[in-house]
Amino acid sequence: MKTVRIQVAGRVQGVGYRVWAARVAAEIGLRGWVRNRIDGTVEMLVTDPDDAVAAIIEAAYRGPRAARVGEVRAADDEDDGSLGFTARATE
C-alpha cells in the first residue's frame, strides 16, 4: 500500500474540486480524504496500490471542468486509517 499527500494549486476552490475528487477517488477505489485549505489550495491524502495513487495524481492535473490547475505536488505520507474516501471541511 502507498499513501501520498497531494496539494493542488490554482483556481481549485469554488469550482467543485472536492466533490469531483471524492467521486474520482471512489471510482478508483482509493481510501482517504480531500479538503480545501485556507491558503486557497486543495489537499488530498490518498492510500491504495501504487497504480491507483498514480491515477489520482494524473487526474488532479485536470480537475473538474471549471478548475484551472496551476500546480500539483505529491509527497509520500503515512496511512491515517481512513475508511472509504470523504470530503472534509476546510482547514
Phi and psi restraints in degrees (range 20) as a CNS / XPLOR table:
assign (resid 1 and name C) (resid 2 and name N)
       (resid 2 and name CA) (resid 2 and name C) 1.0 -125.5 20.0 2
assign (resid 2 and name N) (resid 2 and name CA)
       (resid 2 and name C) (resid 3 and name N) 1.0 139.4 20.0 2
assign (resid 2 and name C) (resid 3 and name N)
       (resid 3 and name CA) (resid 3 and name C) 1.0 -123.0 20.0 2
assign (resid 3 and name N) (resid 3 and name CA)
       (resid 3 and name C) (resid 4 and name N) 1.0 132.7 20.0 2
assign (resid 3 and name C) (resid 4 and name N)
       (resid 4 and name CA) (resid 4 and name C) 1.0 -134.5 20.0 2
assign (resid 4 and name N) (resid 4 and name CA)
       (resid 4 and name C) (resid 5 and name N) 1.0 139.2 20.0 2
assign (resid 4 and name C) (resid 5 and name N)
       (resid 5 and name CA) (resid 5 and name C) 1.0 -99.6 20.0 2
assign (resid 5 and name N) (resid 5 and name CA)
       (resid 5 and name C) (resid 6 and name N) 1.0 126.3 20.0 2
assign (resid 5 and name C) (resid 6 and name N)
       (resid 6 and name CA) (resid 6 and name C) 1.0 -116.5 20.0 2
assign (resid 6 and name N) (resid 6 and name CA)
       (resid 6 and name C) (resid 7 and name N) 1.0 133.1 20.0 2
assign (resid 6 and name C) (resid 7 and name N)
       (resid 7 and name CA) (resid 7 and name C) 1.0 -120.2 20.0 2
assign (resid 7 and name N) (resid 7 and name CA)
       (resid 7 and name C) (resid 8 and name N) 1.0 126.8 20.0 2
assign (resid 7 and name C) (resid 8 and name N)
       (resid 8 and name CA) (resid 8 and name C) 1.0 -116.3 20.0 2
assign (resid 8 and name N) (resid 8 and name CA)
       (resid 8 and name C) (resid 9 and name N) 1.0 125.8 20.0 2
assign (resid 8 and name C) (resid 9 and name N)
       (resid 9 and name CA) (resid 9 and name C) 1.0 -116.5 20.0 2
assign (resid 9 and name N) (resid 9 and name CA)
       (resid 9 and name C) (resid 10 and name N) 1.0 159.6 20.0 2
assign (resid 9 and name C) (resid 10 and name N)
       (resid 10 and name CA) (resid 10 and name C) 1.0 125.6 20.0 2
assign (resid 10 and name N) (resid 10 and name CA)
       (resid 10 and name C) (resid 11 and name N) 1.0 -150.2 20.0 2
assign (resid 10 and name C) (resid 11 and name N)
       (resid 11 and name CA) (resid 11 and name C) 1.0 -89.1 20.0 2
assign (resid 11 and name N) (resid 11 and name CA)
       (resid 11 and name C) (resid 12 and name N) 1.0 84.1 20.0 2
assign (resid 11 and name C) (resid 12 and name N)
       (resid 12 and name CA) (resid 12 and name C) 1.0 -124.4 20.0 2
assign (resid 12 and name N) (resid 12 and name CA)
       (resid 12 and name C) (resid 13 and name N) 1.0 -1.1 20.0 2
assign (resid 12 and name C) (resid 13 and name N)
       (resid 13 and name CA) (resid 13 and name C) 1.0 -112.2 20.0 2
assign (resid 13 and name N) (resid 13 and name CA)
       (resid 13 and name C) (resid 14 and name N) 1.0 144.9 20.0 2
assign (resid 13 and name C) (resid 14 and name N)
       (resid 14 and name CA) (resid 14 and name C) 1.0 78.9 20.0 2
assign (resid 14 and name N) (resid 14 and name CA)
       (resid 14 and name C) (resid 15 and name N) 1.0 13.1 20.0 2
assign (resid 14 and name C) (resid 15 and name N)
       (resid 15 and name CA) (resid 15 and name C) 1.0 -125.4 20.0 2
assign (resid 15 and name N) (resid 15 and name CA)
       (resid 15 and name C) (resid 16 and name N) 1.0 10.6 20.0 2
assign (resid 15 and name C) (resid 16 and name N)
       (resid 16 and name CA) (resid 16 and name C) 1.0 81.9 20.0 2
assign (resid 16 and name N) (resid 16 and name CA)
       (resid 16 and name C) (resid 17 and name N) 1.0 20.1 20.0 2
assign (resid 16 and name C) (resid 17 and name N)
       (resid 17 and name CA) (resid 17 and name C) 1.0 -62.8 20.0 2
assign (resid 17 and name N) (resid 17 and name CA)
       (resid 17 and name C) (resid 18 and name N) 1.0 -43.3 20.0 2
assign (resid 17 and name C) (resid 18 and name N)
       (resid 18 and name CA) (resid 18 and name C) 1.0 -62.2 20.0 2
assign (resid 18 and name N) (resid 18 and name CA)
       (resid 18 and name C) (resid 19 and name N) 1.0 -45.5 20.0 2
assign (resid 18 and name C) (resid 19 and name N)
       (resid 19 and name CA) (resid 19 and name C) 1.0 -62.9 20.0 2
assign (resid 19 and name N) (resid 19 and name CA)
       (resid 19 and name C) (resid 20 and name N) 1.0 -44.5 20.0 2
assign (resid 19 and name C) (resid 20 and name N)
       (resid 20 and name CA) (resid 20 and name C) 1.0 -60.2 20.0 2
assign (resid 20 and name N) (resid 20 and name CA)
       (resid 20 and name C) (resid 21 and name N) 1.0 -48.4 20.0 2
assign (resid 20 and name C) (resid 21 and name N)
       (resid 21 and name CA) (resid 21 and name C) 1.0 -62.7 20.0 2
assign (resid 21 and name N) (resid 21 and name CA)
       (resid 21 and name C) (resid 22 and name N) 1.0 -41.2 20.0 2
assign (resid 21 and name C) (resid 22 and name N)
       (resid 22 and name CA) (resid 22 and name C) 1.0 -63.3 20.0 2
assign (resid 22 and name N) (resid 22 and name CA)
       (resid 22 and name C) (resid 23 and name N) 1.0 -40.1 20.0 2
assign (resid 22 and name C) (resid 23 and name N)
       (resid 23 and name CA) (resid 23 and name C) 1.0 -65.9 20.0 2
assign (resid 23 and name N) (resid 23 and name CA)
       (resid 23 and name C) (resid 24 and name N) 1.0 -48.1 20.0 2
assign (resid 23 and name C) (resid 24 and name N)
       (resid 24 and name CA) (resid 24 and name C) 1.0 -62.9 20.0 2
assign (resid 24 and name N) (resid 24 and name CA)
       (resid 24 and name C) (resid 25 and name N) 1.0 -44.3 20.0 2
assign (resid 24 and name C) (resid 25 and name N)
       (resid 25 and name CA) (resid 25 and name C) 1.0 -62.8 20.0 2
assign (resid 25 and name N) (resid 25 and name CA)
       (resid 25 and name C) (resid 26 and name N) 1.0 -40.9 20.0 2
assign (resid 25 and name C) (resid 26 and name N)
       (resid 26 and name CA) (resid 26 and name C) 1.0 -65.5 20.0 2
assign (resid 26 and name N) (resid 26 and name CA)
       (resid 26 and name C) (resid 27 and name N) 1.0 -40.6 20.0 2
assign (resid 26 and name C) (resid 27 and name N)
       (resid 27 and name CA) (resid 27 and name C) 1.0 -61.7 20.0 2
assign (resid 27 and name N) (resid 27 and name CA)
       (resid 27 and name C) (resid 28 and name N) 1.0 -38.8 20.0 2
assign (resid 27 and name C) (resid 28 and name N)
       (resid 28 and name CA) (resid 28 and name C) 1.0 -74.5 20.0 2
assign (resid 28 and name N) (resid 28 and name CA)
       (resid 28 and name C) (resid 29 and name N) 1.0 -26.4 20.0 2
assign (resid 28 and name C) (resid 29 and name N)
       (resid 29 and name CA) (resid 29 and name C) 1.0 96.2 20.0 2
assign (resid 29 and name N) (resid 29 and name CA)
       (resid 29 and name C) (resid 30 and name N) 1.0 24.8 20.0 2
assign (resid 29 and name C) (resid 30 and name N)
       (resid 30 and name CA) (resid 30 and name C) 1.0 -81.0 20.0 2
assign (resid 30 and name N) (resid 30 and name CA)
       (resid 30 and name C) (resid 31 and name N) 1.0 157.3 20.0 2
assign (resid 30 and name C) (resid 31 and name N)
       (resid 31 and name CA) (resid 31 and name C) 1.0 -107.5 20.0 2
assign (resid 31 and name N) (resid 31 and name CA)
       (resid 31 and name C) (resid 32 and name N) 1.0 150.8 20.0 2
assign (resid 31 and name C) (resid 32 and name N)
       (resid 32 and name CA) (resid 32 and name C) 1.0 139.9 20.0 2
assign (resid 32 and name N) (resid 32 and name CA)
       (resid 32 and name C) (resid 33 and name N) 1.0 -148.9 20.0 2
assign (resid 32 and name C) (resid 33 and name N)
       (resid 33 and name CA) (resid 33 and name C) 1.0 -157.6 20.0 2
assign (resid 33 and name N) (resid 33 and name CA)
       (resid 33 and name C) (resid 34 and name N) 1.0 166.6 20.0 2
assign (resid 33 and name C) (resid 34 and name N)
       (resid 34 and name CA) (resid 34 and name C) 1.0 -137.8 20.0 2
assign (resid 34 and name N) (resid 34 and name CA)
       (resid 34 and name C) (resid 35 and name N) 1.0 144.1 20.0 2
assign (resid 34 and name C) (resid 35 and name N)
       (resid 35 and name CA) (resid 35 and name C) 1.0 -153.6 20.0 2
assign (resid 35 and name N) (resid 35 and name CA)
       (resid 35 and name C) (resid 36 and name N) 1.0 153.8 20.0 2
assign (resid 35 and name C) (resid 36 and name N)
       (resid 36 and name CA) (resid 36 and name C) 1.0 -77.9 20.0 2
assign (resid 36 and name N) (resid 36 and name CA)
       (resid 36 and name C) (resid 37 and name N) 1.0 147.7 20.0 2
assign (resid 36 and name C) (resid 37 and name N)
       (resid 37 and name CA) (resid 37 and name C) 1.0 -109.5 20.0 2
assign (resid 37 and name N) (resid 37 and name CA)
       (resid 37 and name C) (resid 38 and name N) 1.0 151.3 20.0 2
assign (resid 37 and name C) (resid 38 and name N)
       (resid 38 and name CA) (resid 38 and name C) 1.0 -65.5 20.0 2
assign (resid 38 and name N) (resid 38 and name CA)
       (resid 38 and name C) (resid 39 and name N) 1.0 -16.0 20.0 2
assign (resid 38 and name C) (resid 39 and name N)
       (resid 39 and name CA) (resid 39 and name C) 1.0 -82.7 20.0 2
assign (resid 39 and name N) (resid 39 and name CA)
       (resid 39 and name C) (resid 40 and name N) 1.0 3.3 20.0 2
assign (resid 39 and name C) (resid 40 and name N)
       (resid 40 and name CA) (resid 40 and name C) 1.0 94.7 20.0 2
assign (resid 40 and name N) (resid 40 and name CA)
       (resid 40 and name C) (resid 41 and name N) 1.0 -2.5 20.0 2
assign (resid 40 and name C) (resid 41 and name N)
       (resid 41 and name CA) (resid 41 and name C) 1.0 -92.6 20.0 2
assign (resid 41 and name N) (resid 41 and name CA)
       (resid 41 and name C) (resid 42 and name N) 1.0 172.0 20.0 2
assign (resid 41 and name C) (resid 42 and name N)
       (resid 42 and name CA) (resid 42 and name C) 1.0 -115.8 20.0 2
assign (resid 42 and name N) (resid 42 and name CA)
       (resid 42 and name C) (resid 43 and name N) 1.0 136.7 20.0 2
assign (resid 42 and name C) (resid 43 and name N)
       (resid 43 and name CA) (resid 43 and name C) 1.0 -120.9 20.0 2
assign (resid 43 and name N) (resid 43 and name CA)
       (resid 43 and name C) (resid 44 and name N) 1.0 138.9 20.0 2
assign (resid 43 and name C) (resid 44 and name N)
       (resid 44 and name CA) (resid 44 and name C) 1.0 -130.3 20.0 2
assign (resid 44 and name N) (resid 44 and name CA)
       (resid 44 and name C) (resid 45 and name N) 1.0 145.4 20.0 2
assign (resid 44 and name C) (resid 45 and name N)
       (resid 45 and name CA) (resid 45 and name C) 1.0 -119.4 20.0 2
assign (resid 45 and name N) (resid 45 and name CA)
       (resid 45 and name C) (resid 46 and name N) 1.0 118.7 20.0 2
assign (resid 45 and name C) (resid 46 and name N)
       (resid 46 and name CA) (resid 46 and name C) 1.0 -126.2 20.0 2
assign (resid 46 and name N) (resid 46 and name CA)
       (resid 46 and name C) (resid 47 and name N) 1.0 141.0 20.0 2
assign (resid 46 and name C) (resid 47 and name N)
       (resid 47 and name CA) (resid 47 and name C) 1.0 -133.7 20.0 2
assign (resid 47 and name N) (resid 47 and name CA)
       (resid 47 and name C) (resid 48 and name N) 1.0 132.4 20.0 2
assign (resid 47 and name C) (resid 48 and name N)
       (resid 48 and name CA) (resid 48 and name C) 1.0 170.9 20.0 2
assign (resid 48 and name N) (resid 48 and name CA)
       (resid 48 and name C) (resid 49 and name N) 1.0 -176.3 20.0 2
assign (resid 48 and name C) (resid 49 and name N)
       (resid 49 and name CA) (resid 49 and name C) 1.0 -57.2 20.0 2
assign (resid 49 and name N) (resid 49 and name CA)
       (resid 49 and name C) (resid 50 and name N) 1.0 153.8 20.0 2
assign (resid 49 and name C) (resid 50 and name N)
       (resid 50 and name CA) (resid 50 and name C) 1.0 -49.8 20.0 2
assign (resid 50 and name N) (resid 50 and name CA)
       (resid 50 and name C) (resid 51 and name N) 1.0 -42.5 20.0 2
assign (resid 50 and name C) (resid 51 and name N)
       (resid 51 and name CA) (resid 51 and name C) 1.0 -67.2 20.0 2
assign (resid 51 and name N) (resid 51 and name CA)
       (resid 51 and name C) (resid 52 and name N) 1.0 -34.0 20.0 2
assign (resid 51 and name C) (resid 52 and name N)
       (resid 52 and name CA) (resid 52 and name C) 1.0 -72.3 20.0 2
assign (resid 52 and name N) (resid 52 and name CA)
       (resid 52 and name C) (resid 53 and name N) 1.0 -38.3 20.0 2
assign (resid 52 and name C) (resid 53 and name N)
       (resid 53 and name CA) (resid 53 and name C) 1.0 -64.0 20.0 2
assign (resid 53 and name N) (resid 53 and name CA)
       (resid 53 and name C) (resid 54 and name N) 1.0 -42.1 20.0 2
assign (resid 53 and name C) (resid 54 and name N)
       (resid 54 and name CA) (resid 54 and name C) 1.0 -61.6 20.0 2
assign (resid 54 and name N) (resid 54 and name CA)
       (resid 54 and name C) (resid 55 and name N) 1.0 -35.7 20.0 2
assign (resid 54 and name C) (resid 55 and name N)
       (resid 55 and name CA) (resid 55 and name C) 1.0 -65.8 20.0 2
assign (resid 55 and name N) (resid 55 and name CA)
       (resid 55 and name C) (resid 56 and name N) 1.0 -39.8 20.0 2
assign (resid 55 and name C) (resid 56 and name N)
       (resid 56 and name CA) (resid 56 and name C) 1.0 -73.2 20.0 2
assign (resid 56 and name N) (resid 56 and name CA)
       (resid 56 and name C) (resid 57 and name N) 1.0 -33.4 20.0 2
assign (resid 56 and name C) (resid 57 and name N)
       (resid 57 and name CA) (resid 57 and name C) 1.0 -63.7 20.0 2
assign (resid 57 and name N) (resid 57 and name CA)
       (resid 57 and name C) (resid 58 and name N) 1.0 -44.6 20.0 2
assign (resid 57 and name C) (resid 58 and name N)
       (resid 58 and name CA) (resid 58 and name C) 1.0 -62.1 20.0 2
assign (resid 58 and name N) (resid 58 and name CA)
       (resid 58 and name C) (resid 59 and name N) 1.0 -43.8 20.0 2
assign (resid 58 and name C) (resid 59 and name N)
       (resid 59 and name CA) (resid 59 and name C) 1.0 -65.1 20.0 2
assign (resid 59 and name N) (resid 59 and name CA)
       (resid 59 and name C) (resid 60 and name N) 1.0 -32.9 20.0 2
assign (resid 59 and name C) (resid 60 and name N)
       (resid 60 and name CA) (resid 60 and name C) 1.0 -59.9 20.0 2
assign (resid 60 and name N) (resid 60 and name CA)
       (resid 60 and name C) (resid 61 and name N) 1.0 -29.1 20.0 2
assign (resid 60 and name C) (resid 61 and name N)
       (resid 61 and name CA) (resid 61 and name C) 1.0 -67.0 20.0 2
assign (resid 61 and name N) (resid 61 and name CA)
       (resid 61 and name C) (resid 62 and name N) 1.0 -26.8 20.0 2
assign (resid 61 and name C) (resid 62 and name N)
       (resid 62 and name CA) (resid 62 and name C) 1.0 -89.2 20.0 2
assign (resid 62 and name N) (resid 62 and name CA)
       (resid 62 and name C) (resid 63 and name N) 1.0 -53.7 20.0 2
assign (resid 62 and name C) (resid 63 and name N)
       (resid 63 and name CA) (resid 63 and name C) 1.0 66.1 20.0 2
assign (resid 63 and name N) (resid 63 and name CA)
       (resid 63 and name C) (resid 64 and name N) 1.0 -172.5 20.0 2
assign (resid 63 and name C) (resid 64 and name N)
       (resid 64 and name CA) (resid 64 and name C) 1.0 -71.1 20.0 2
assign (resid 64 and name N) (resid 64 and name CA)
       (resid 64 and name C) (resid 65 and name N) 1.0 166.7 20.0 2
assign (resid 64 and name C) (resid 65 and name N)
       (resid 65 and name CA) (resid 65 and name C) 1.0 -53.1 20.0 2
assign (resid 65 and name N) (resid 65 and name CA)
       (resid 65 and name C) (resid 66 and name N) 1.0 -41.9 20.0 2
assign (resid 65 and name C) (resid 66 and name N)
       (resid 66 and name CA) (resid 66 and name C) 1.0 -80.1 20.0 2
assign (resid 66 and name N) (resid 66 and name CA)
       (resid 66 and name C) (resid 67 and name N) 1.0 -11.0 20.0 2
assign (resid 66 and name C) (resid 67 and name N)
       (resid 67 and name CA) (resid 67 and name C) 1.0 -74.5 20.0 2
assign (resid 67 and name N) (resid 67 and name CA)
       (resid 67 and name C) (resid 68 and name N) 1.0 151.9 20.0 2
assign (resid 67 and name C) (resid 68 and name N)
       (resid 68 and name CA) (resid 68 and name C) 1.0 -130.0 20.0 2
assign (resid 68 and name N) (resid 68 and name CA)
       (resid 68 and name C) (resid 69 and name N) 1.0 91.3 20.0 2
assign (resid 68 and name C) (resid 69 and name N)
       (resid 69 and name CA) (resid 69 and name C) 1.0 -76.5 20.0 2
assign (resid 69 and name N) (resid 69 and name CA)
       (resid 69 and name C) (resid 70 and name N) 1.0 127.0 20.0 2
assign (resid 69 and name C) (resid 70 and name N)
       (resid 70 and name CA) (resid 70 and name C) 1.0 -99.1 20.0 2
assign (resid 70 and name N) (resid 70 and name CA)
       (resid 70 and name C) (resid 71 and name N) 1.0 -33.9 20.0 2
assign (resid 70 and name C) (resid 71 and name N)
       (resid 71 and name CA) (resid 71 and name C) 1.0 -157.4 20.0 2
assign (resid 71 and name N) (resid 71 and name CA)
       (resid 71 and name C) (resid 72 and name N) 1.0 142.4 20.0 2
assign (resid 71 and name C) (resid 72 and name N)
       (resid 72 and name CA) (resid 72 and name C) 1.0 -127.9 20.0 2
assign (resid 72 and name N) (resid 72 and name CA)
       (resid 72 and name C) (resid 73 and name N) 1.0 123.6 20.0 2
assign (resid 72 and name C) (resid 73 and name N)
       (resid 73 and name CA) (resid 73 and name C) 1.0 -117.4 20.0 2
assign (resid 73 and name N) (resid 73 and name CA)
       (resid 73 and name C) (resid 74 and name N) 1.0 137.0 20.0 2
assign (resid 73 and name C) (resid 74 and name N)
       (resid 74 and name CA) (resid 74 and name C) 1.0 -132.6 20.0 2
assign (resid 74 and name N) (resid 74 and name CA)
       (resid 74 and name C) (resid 75 and name N) 1.0 137.0 20.0 2
assign (resid 74 and name C) (resid 75 and name N)
       (resid 75 and name CA) (resid 75 and name C) 1.0 -141.6 20.0 2
assign (resid 75 and name N) (resid 75 and name CA)
       (resid 75 and name C) (resid 76 and name N) 1.0 142.2 20.0 2
assign (resid 75 and name C) (resid 76 and name N)
       (resid 76 and name CA) (resid 76 and name C) 1.0 -57.5 20.0 2
assign (resid 76 and name N) (resid 76 and name CA)
       (resid 76 and name C) (resid 77 and name N) 1.0 145.9 20.0 2
assign (resid 76 and name C) (resid 77 and name N)
       (resid 77 and name CA) (resid 77 and name C) 1.0 -147.6 20.0 2
assign (resid 77 and name N) (resid 77 and name CA)
       (resid 77 and name C) (resid 78 and name N) 1.0 -174.6 20.0 2
assign (resid 77 and name C) (resid 78 and name N)
       (resid 78 and name CA) (resid 78 and name C) 1.0 -100.7 20.0 2
assign (resid 78 and name N) (resid 78 and name CA)
       (resid 78 and name C) (resid 79 and name N) 1.0 141.3 20.0 2
assign (resid 78 and name C) (resid 79 and name N)
       (resid 79 and name CA) (resid 79 and name C) 1.0 -64.1 20.0 2
assign (resid 79 and name N) (resid 79 and name CA)
       (resid 79 and name C) (resid 80 and name N) 1.0 126.6 20.0 2
assign (resid 79 and name C) (resid 80 and name N)
       (resid 80 and name CA) (resid 80 and name C) 1.0 -95.5 20.0 2
assign (resid 80 and name N) (resid 80 and name CA)
       (resid 80 and name C) (resid 81 and name N) 1.0 4.6 20.0 2
assign (resid 80 and name C) (resid 81 and name N)
       (resid 81 and name CA) (resid 81 and name C) 1.0 81.1 20.0 2
assign (resid 81 and name N) (resid 81 and name CA)
       (resid 81 and name C) (resid 82 and name N) 1.0 13.0 20.0 2
assign (resid 81 and name C) (resid 82 and name N)
       (resid 82 and name CA) (resid 82 and name C) 1.0 -54.7 20.0 2
assign (resid 82 and name N) (resid 82 and name CA)
       (resid 82 and name C) (resid 83 and name N) 1.0 143.5 20.0 2
assign (resid 82 and name C) (resid 83 and name N)
       (resid 83 and name CA) (resid 83 and name C) 1.0 -107.1 20.0 2
assign (resid 83 and name N) (resid 83 and name CA)
       (resid 83 and name C) (resid 84 and name N) 1.0 127.2 20.0 2
assign (resid 83 and name C) (resid 84 and name N)
       (resid 84 and name CA) (resid 84 and name C) 1.0 69.4 20.0 2
assign (resid 84 and name N) (resid 84 and name CA)
       (resid 84 and name C) (resid 85 and name N) 1.0 -161.5 20.0 2
assign (resid 84 and name C) (resid 85 and name N)
       (resid 85 and name CA) (resid 85 and name C) 1.0 -134.0 20.0 2
assign (resid 85 and name N) (resid 85 and name CA)
       (resid 85 and name C) (resid 86 and name N) 1.0 127.2 20.0 2
assign (resid 85 and name C) (resid 86 and name N)
       (resid 86 and name CA) (resid 86 and name C) 1.0 -129.5 20.0 2
assign (resid 86 and name N) (resid 86 and name CA)
       (resid 86 and name C) (resid 87 and name N) 1.0 156.5 20.0 2
assign (resid 86 and name C) (resid 87 and name N)
       (resid 87 and name CA) (resid 87 and name C) 1.0 -94.2 20.0 2
assign (resid 87 and name N) (resid 87 and name CA)
       (resid 87 and name C) (resid 88 and name N) 1.0 127.6 20.0 2
assign (resid 87 and name C) (resid 88 and name N)
       (resid 88 and name CA) (resid 88 and name C) 1.0 -105.3 20.0 2
assign (resid 88 and name N) (resid 88 and name CA)
       (resid 88 and name C) (resid 89 and name N) 1.0 166.1 20.0 2
assign (resid 88 and name C) (resid 89 and name N)
       (resid 89 and name CA) (resid 89 and name C) 1.0 -69.6 20.0 2
assign (resid 89 and name N) (resid 89 and name CA)
       (resid 89 and name C) (resid 90 and name N) 1.0 158.8 20.0 2
assign (resid 89 and name C) (resid 90 and name N)
       (resid 90 and name CA) (resid 90 and name C) 1.0 -59.1 20.0 2
assign (resid 90 and name N) (resid 90 and name CA)
       (resid 90 and name C) (resid 91 and name N) 1.0 139.3 20.0 2
